[in-house]
Amino acid sequence: MFKINRLSKLFVLFIAVLMIAGLPNRQASALYRKCRSDPIFKLSNGDVINVTLDISTQETDVRTVSYALYVPAGVTVTKVTYTAGGIGKKETYKVYQNSAPSSYTTDTVVTTQNTGSIAVVATTRLNGTFARSVSGFNGDHLIATVVKP
């Protein structure tokens, strides 16, 4: 009977260790805080620019997101759809009609409450296919150019 009792205790200890190992570490889970934004800019020539941002902080830490769109002469933005809940209210854009034909450039700047380095990845897509990603930090100008063939 002593062997069964000892085996039972070892089994319970083994199960307890497995359960503790499976619990998330609070420090590690803080690294997974991210928010995302991806406005869609519909243009007068039928092209569509989508800028997807992956920001390594929570949404409440984002102060502003500004986009500068450089489009060919004569092209205007006809509609903007902000797809991110609370961040959409913090996003602004300006359009400059000075790009070469079929060339589109986005300049994205994210500012945050936190003045430390917050990683940001900006991916610009043209018509859902031509894409360019740029990485940087809050406060950086993340500039991406896509060209339609």
C-alpha positions, 0 to 999 in steps of 0.5 A: 500500500505504501507503493501505491500511495507514493505513486499517487503522490508522484502522479499528482505532482507530475500533473501539477507541474504540467498544469503550471507549465501550461499557464501563460507567463504574464511578462511574456503575454505582454509581448503579444499586445498588438493592434491593427489598422487597415484603411482602404483608399478608393481612388478616382481612377479605379485603383484601391490602396490599402495600408495595413498597420501592425502596431506592437502596443494596445489600441489605447496607447495609439495617439495618432496615425497619419497617412500621406498618399502620393498619387499620379496627377489628377487622381483623387481619393473618392472614399476612405473606409477605416476598418479599425474600431477606435484607431479609425477615429485617430487616423488622418490623411493628406493626398499629394498629386505628384507621383509618376503615372501608375506609381503610388507612395504612402508615408505613414507615421504612428505616434503613441502615448508611450515615448519608448520604441514601439515596433510598427509594420506598414504594408501598402497594397495596390488593388489587393496584389502589389504590396510593399512592407516597411518596418520601423518604430513609432514616430518614424516615417514608414514610406512604401512605393508600389507601382502598377505594371 
